[in-house]
């Protein structure tokens, strides 16, 4: 992770700033040291680059184990790249995917790092903000670390699904909101109503930062609908890892 972050700072940062002139705001809301939970919308693969860009610390993300288990050269490249952009694989030994992601997130935060979470559970199918999954609320209550809303701006237009490279002429950016305090709910991480209340409060904070239209449906359901696939109810599995 460290080698790629250093490469990003030294080599890619000037290219990204000169090529796209990103508009960034609120970096002072992110602590310079110690753990914090950065919770954002997920519009594009470019989020992994333009989100951490203005910070002087790397952001770690939880990702599917499949990113790290490929065979041959392609598998090695995938593993190296995902590790480089801060993706940490979920260790599913002895537990469900949701519980494994929670424990992985708690471990990252216990190490004093910044953890990035996309509560929508997948990249949005369009430029709207979708219903968040409640794993982010459980993580916030169990870890008791600062929760920072993070809104990606214009990254959908920059690199929409199917676009291999970021477009020129689009100015992306990221906005970090003020830390959110959920201490009034500490000890209630198993209360489903509390988890939904916290998750909705976080999603509303992201919406205020991003200016997006909010859709009270899971993004995965809408993606299936758009692809002409049978739409099944999406289980709220936590949404802690990036499902693409």
Sine and cosine of phi, psi and omega as CSV:
sin_phi,cos_phi,sin_psi,cos_psi,sin_omega,cos_omega
0.00,0.00,-0.71,0.71,-0.09,-1.00
-0.89,0.46,-0.63,0.78,-0.03,-1.00
-0.90,0.44,-0.63,0.78,-0.02,-1.00
-0.95,0.30,-0.61,0.80,0.01,-1.00
-0.90,0.44,-0.66,0.75,0.06,-1.00
-0.89,0.45,-0.66,0.76,0.05,-1.00
-0.88,0.48,-0.67,0.74,0.01,-1.00
-0.87,0.49,-0.70,0.72,-0.03,-1.00
-0.92,0.40,-0.69,0.72,-0.15,-0.99
-0.99,0.11,-0.68,0.74,-0.14,-0.99
-0.98,-0.21,-0.81,0.59,-0.13,-0.99
-0.98,0.20,-0.54,0.84,-0.04,-1.00
-0.82,0.57,-0.77,0.64,0.02,-1.00
-0.87,0.49,-0.62,0.78,0.01,-1.00
-0.90,0.43,-0.70,0.72,-0.03,-1.00
-0.92,0.40,-0.64,0.77,0.01,-1.00
-0.94,0.34,-0.68,0.74,-0.02,-1.00
-0.96,0.30,-0.57,0.82,-0.05,-1.00
-0.98,0.20,-0.53,0.85,-0.13,-0.99
-0.77,-0.64,-0.12,0.99,0.04,-1.00
0.70,0.71,0.86,0.51,-0.06,-1.00
-0.88,0.47,0.59,-0.81,0.07,-1.00
-0.99,-0.14,0.94,-0.35,-0.04,-1.00
-0.88,-0.48,0.57,-0.82,-0.04,-1.00
-0.58,-0.81,0.48,-0.88,0.19,-0.98
0.99,0.17,0.31,0.95,-0.03,-1.00
-0.87,0.49,-0.45,0.89,0.00,-1.00
-0.91,0.40,-0.27,0.96,0.03,-1.00
-0.98,0.20,-0.21,0.98,0.02,-1.00
-1.00,-0.07,0.84,-0.55,-0.03,-1.00
-0.88,0.48,0.59,-0.81,-0.03,-1.00
-0.98,0.22,-0.30,0.95,0.06,-1.00
-0.48,-0.88,0.36,-0.93,0.00,-1.00
1.00,0.04,0.21,-0.98,-0.09,-1.00
-0.97,0.23,0.48,-0.88,0.13,-0.99
-0.37,-0.93,0.46,-0.89,0.01,-1.00
-0.96,-0.28,0.91,-0.41,0.01,-1.00
-0.99,-0.17,0.89,-0.46,-0.15,-0.99
-0.90,-0.43,0.88,-0.47,-0.14,-0.99
-0.73,-0.68,0.21,-0.98,0.20,-0.98
-0.97,0.23,0.32,-0.95,-0.07,-1.00
-0.73,-0.68,0.98,-0.20,-0.11,-0.99
-0.96,-0.28,-0.40,0.92,-0.19,-0.98
-0.30,-0.95,0.36,-0.93,0.13,-0.99
-0.88,0.48,-0.44,0.90,-0.01,-1.00
-0.92,0.39,-0.26,0.96,0.02,-1.00
-0.84,0.54,-0.58,0.82,-0.03,-1.00
-0.90,0.43,-0.36,0.93,-0.01,-1.00
-0.99,-0.16,-0.76,0.65,-0.11,-0.99
-0.99,0.16,-0.32,0.95,0.08,-1.00
-0.93,0.37,-0.81,0.58,0.00,-1.00
-0.96,0.27,-0.25,0.97,-0.17,-0.98
-0.76,0.64,-0.75,0.67,-0.11,-0.99
-0.99,0.12,-0.02,1.00,-0.03,-1.00
-1.00,-0.06,0.45,-0.89,0.04,-1.00
-1.00,-0.10,0.24,0.97,0.06,-1.00
-0.73,-0.69,0.54,-0.84,0.08,-1.00
-0.96,0.28,0.45,-0.89,0.12,-0.99
-0.94,-0.33,0.73,-0.68,0.06,-1.00
-0.98,-0.18,0.58,-0.82,0.01,-1.00
-0.80,-0.60,0.45,-0.90,0.07,-1.00
-1.00,-0.08,0.75,-0.67,-0.05,-1.00
-0.75,-0.66,0.26,-0.97,0.04,-1.00
-0.89,0.45,0.61,-0.79,0.02,-1.00
-0.89,0.46,-0.40,0.92,-0.02,-1.00
-0.88,0.48,-0.43,0.90,0.03,-1.00
-0.90,0.44,-0.35,0.94,-0.17,-0.99
-0.91,-0.41,0.06,1.00,-0.12,-0.99
-0.90,-0.43,0.16,0.99,0.01,-1.00
-0.92,0.40,0.40,-0.92,-0.03,-1.00
-0.98,-0.18,0.37,-0.93,0.10,-0.99
0.94,0.33,-0.29,-0.96,-0.06,-1.00
-0.91,0.42,-0.66,0.75,0.00,-1.00
-0.87,0.49,-0.67,0.74,0.03,-1.00
-0.91,0.42,-0.63,0.78,0.03,-1.00
-0.91,0.42,-0.66,0.75,0.01,-1.00
-0.90,0.44,-0.69,0.73,0.02,-1.00
-0.87,0.49,-0.72,0.70,0.00,-1.00
-0.89,0.45,-0.71,0.71,-0.02,-1.00
-0.90,0.44,-0.67,0.75,-0.03,-1.00
-0.92,0.38,-0.73,0.69,-0.02,-1.00
-0.89,0.45,-0.64,0.77,0.07,-1.00
-0.89,0.45,-0.63,0.78,-0.04,-1.00
-0.91,0.41,-0.58,0.81,-0.01,-1.00
-1.00,0.00,0.17,0.99,0.14,-0.99
1.00,-0.05,0.23,0.97,0.01,-1.00
-0.99,0.12,0.79,-0.61,0.01,-1.00
-0.95,-0.32,0.80,-0.60,-0.04,-1.00
-0.95,0.32,0.53,-0.85,0.06,-1.00
-0.98,0.18,0.77,-0.64,0.08,-1.00
-1.00,-0.05,0.95,-0.30,-0.11,-0.99
-1.00,-0.08,0.17,0.99,-0.03,-1.00
-0.91,0.41,0.85,-0.52,0.10,-1.00
0.99,0.15,0.26,0.97,0.00,-1.00
-0.26,-0.97,0.13,-0.99,0.03,-1.00
-0.96,0.28,0.23,-0.97,0.01,-1.00
-0.88,0.47,-0.66,0.75,-0.03,-1.00
-0.91,0.42,-0.71,0.71,-0.01,-1.00
-0.93,0.38,-0.62,0.78,0.02,-1.00
-0.90,0.44,-0.66,0.75,0.03,-1.00
-0.90,0.43,-0.64,0.77,0.03,-1.00
-0.88,0.48,-0.74,0.68,-0.02,-1.00
-0.91,0.41,-0.60,0.80,0.05,-1.00
-0.90,0.44,-0.69,0.72,0.03,-1.00
-0.89,0.46,-0.68,0.74,0.02,-1.00
-0.89,0.45,-0.61,0.80,0.02,-1.00
-0.91,0.41,-0.69,0.73,0.01,-1.00
-0.87,0.49,-0.70,0.71,0.00,-1.00
-0.93,0.38,-0.60,0.80,0.02,-1.00
-0.89,0.45,-0.40,0.92,0.04,-1.00
-0.99,0.12,0.06,1.00,0.06,-1.00
0.99,0.16,0.37,0.93,-0.07,-1.00
-0.99,-0.15,0.19,-0.98,0.15,-0.99
-1.00,0.04,0.78,-0.62,0.02,-1.00
-0.92,-0.40,0.82,-0.57,0.05,-1.00
-0.99,-0.13,0.70,-0.72,-0.02,-1.00
-0.76,-0.65,0.68,-0.74,0.14,-0.99
-0.93,-0.36,0.99,-0.11,-0.10,-0.99
-0.89,0.45,-0.35,0.94,0.02,-1.00
-0.92,0.40,-0.33,0.94,0.09,-1.00
0.99,0.12,-0.17,0.99,0.00,-1.00
-0.26,-0.96,0.27,-0.96,0.08,-1.00
-0.92,0.40,0.66,-0.75,-0.01,-1.00
-0.90,0.43,0.59,-0.80,0.00,-1.00
-0.97,0.25,-0.22,0.98,0.03,-1.00
-0.52,-0.86,-0.32,-0.95,-0.11,-0.99
-1.00,-0.05,0.41,0.91,-0.01,-1.00
-0.97,-0.25,0.23,-0.97,0.01,-1.00
-0.98,-0.21,0.75,-0.66,-0.10,-0.99
-0.94,-0.35,0.22,-0.98,-0.04,-1.00
-0.82,0.58,0.73,-0.68,0.00,-1.00
-1.00,0.04,0.51,-0.86,0.09,-1.00
-1.00,0.00,0.46,-0.89,-0.27,-0.96
-1.00,0.10,-0.01,1.00,0.04,-1.00
-0.85,0.52,-0.54,0.84,0.00,-1.00
-0.89,0.45,-0.58,0.82,0.02,-1.00
-0.94,0.35,-0.68,0.73,0.04,-1.00
-0.87,0.50,-0.69,0.73,-0.01,-1.00
-0.90,0.44,-0.66,0.75,0.00,-1.00
-0.89,0.46,-0.67,0.74,-0.04,-1.00
-0.96,0.29,-0.63,0.78,-0.01,-1.00
-0.95,0.30,-0.61,0.79,-0.06,-1.00
-0.99,0.11,-0.52,0.85,-0.02,-1.00
0.85,0.53,0.62,0.78,0.04,-1.00
-0.96,-0.26,0.26,-0.96,0.06,-1.00
-0.86,0.51,0.65,-0.76,0.04,-1.00
-0.94,-0.34,0.88,-0.47,-0.07,-1.00
-0.92,-0.38,0.91,-0.41,0.11,-0.99
-0.93,0.38,0.63,-0.78,-0.09,-1.00
-0.70,-0.71,0.86,-0.51,-0.05,-1.00
-0.91,-0.41,0.86,-0.50,0.10,-0.99
-0.99,0.14,0.68,-0.74,-0.07,-1.00
-0.87,-0.49,0.79,-0.61,0.12,-0.99
0.91,0.43,0.21,0.98,0.01,-1.00
-0.97,0.23,-0.37,0.93,0.08,-1.00
-0.92,0.39,-0.70,0.72,0.05,-1.00
-0.93,0.37,-0.54,0.84,-0.02,-1.00
-0.92,0.40,-0.70,0.71,-0.09,-1.00
-0.49,-0.87,0.97,0.25,-0.01,-1.00
-0.94,0.34,0.18,-0.98,0.02,-1.00
-0.81,0.58,0.72,-0.69,0.00,-1.00
1.00,-0.01,-0.20,0.98,0.03,-1.00
-1.00,0.08,0.86,-0.50,-0.10,-1.00
-0.97,0.23,-0.50,0.86,-0.06,-1.00
-0.73,-0.69,0.49,-0.87,0.03,-1.00
-0.91,0.42,0.64,-0.77,-0.01,-1.00
-0.97,0.22,0.54,-0.84,0.15,-0.99
-0.99,0.11,0.38,-0.93,0.03,-1.00
1.00,0.05,0.03,1.00,0.05,-1.00
-0.91,-0.41,0.75,-0.66,0.00,-1.00
-0.98,-0.22,0.98,-0.21,0.03,-1.00
-0.99,0.13,-0.06,-1.00,0.07,-1.00
0.06,-1.00,0.02,-1.00,0.05,-1.00
-0.64,-0.77,0.59,-0.81,0.05,-1.00
-0.82,-0.57,0.80,-0.60,0.03,-1.00
-0.97,-0.24,0.80,-0.60,0.00,-1.00
-1.00,0.02,0.06,-1.00,0.01,-1.00
-0.95,0.32,0.52,-0.85,0.00,-1.00
-0.83,0.56,0.64,-0.77,0.01,-1.00
-0.98,-0.21,0.65,-0.76,-0.08,-1.00
-0.95,-0.32,0.88,-0.47,0.03,-1.00
-0.88,-0.47,0.41,0.91,-0.04,-1.00
-0.88,0.48,-0.41,0.91,0.02,-1.00
-0.91,0.42,-0.30,0.95,-0.04,-1.00
-0.95,-0.31,0.09,1.00,-0.04,-1.00
-0.84,0.54,0.67,-0.74,-0.02,-1.00
1.00,0.02,0.00,1.00,-0.05,-1.00
-0.90,-0.44,0.53,0.85,-0.08,-1.00
-0.94,0.33,-0.11,0.99,0.06,-1.00
-0.97,-0.26,0.08,1.00,0.02,-1.00
-1.00,0.00,0.94,-0.33,-0.09,-1.00
-0.88,0.47,-0.60,0.80,0.01,-1.00
-0.91,0.41,-0.64,0.77,0.04,-1.00
-0.91,0.42,-0.68,0.74,0.01,-1.00
-0.88,0.48,-0.66,0.75,0.02,-1.00
-0.92,0.38,-0.65,0.76,0.01,-1.00
-0.88,0.48,-0.71,0.70,0.00,-1.00
-0.91,0.41,-0.71,0.71,-0.01,-1.00
-0.87,0.50,-0.71,0.71,0.01,-1.00
-0.90,0.43,-0.59,0.81,0.03,-1.00
-0.91,0.42,-0.65,0.76,0.03,-1.00
-0.91,0.40,-0.70,0.71,0.00,-1.00
-0.89,0.46,-0.58,0.81,0.03,-1.00
-0.92,0.39,-0.61,0.79,0.05,-1.00
-0.90,0.43,-0.65,0.76,0.05,-1.00
-0.90,0.43,-0.68,0.74,0.00,-1.00
-0.87,0.49,-0.66,0.75,0.02,-1.00
-0.90,0.44,-0.58,0.82,0.03,-1.00
-0.96,0.28,-0.64,0.76,-0.13,-0.99
-1.00,0.03,-0.44,0.90,-0.08,-1.00
0.97,0.25,0.24,0.97,-0.03,-1.00
-0.97,0.25,0.40,-0.91,0.21,-0.98
-0.96,0.28,0.67,-0.74,-0.02,-1.00
-0.99,-0.17,0.67,-0.74,0.03,-1.00
-0.86,-0.51,0.86,-0.51,-0.04,-1.00
-0.99,0.10,0.82,0.58,0.08,-1.00
-0.61,-0.79,0.40,-0.92,0.07,-1.00
-0.97,0.26,0.67,-0.75,-0.03,-1.00
-0.86,0.51,-0.58,0.82,-0.02,-1.00
-0.89,0.46,-0.58,0.81,0.05,-1.00
-0.90,0.43,-0.70,0.71,-0.02,-1.00
-0.92,0.39,-0.63,0.78,0.06,-1.00
-0.87,0.50,-0.70,0.71,0.02,-1.00
-0.89,0.46,-0.65,0.76,0.01,-1.00
-0.89,0.45,-0.70,0.71,-0.01,-1.00
-0.92,0.40,-0.50,0.87,-0.01,-1.00
-1.00,0.07,0.00,1.00,0.00,-1.00
0.97,0.26,0.31,0.95,0.02,-1.00
-1.00,-0.02,0.37,-0.93,0.06,-1.00
-0.86,0.51,0.74,-0.67,-0.02,-1.00
-1.00,-0.05,0.93,-0.37,0.05,-1.00
-0.96,-0.28,0.50,-0.86,0.06,-1.00
-0.83,0.56,0.74,-0.67,-0.02,-1.00
-1.00,0.03,0.82,-0.57,0.04,-1.00
-0.95,0.30,0.68,-0.73,0.09,-1.00
-0.98,0.21,1.00,0.03,-0.06,-1.00
-1.00,0.02,0.19,0.98,0.01,-1.00
0.94,-0.35,-0.72,0.69,0.05,-1.00
0.94,0.35,0.45,0.89,-0.05,-1.00
-0.99,0.16,-0.47,0.88,-0.03,-1.00
-0.98,-0.18,0.42,-0.91,-0.01,-1.00
-0.98,0.18,0.90,-0.43,-0.02,-1.00
-0.99,-0.13,0.30,0.96,0.10,-1.00
1.00,0.05,0.00,0.00,0.00,0.00
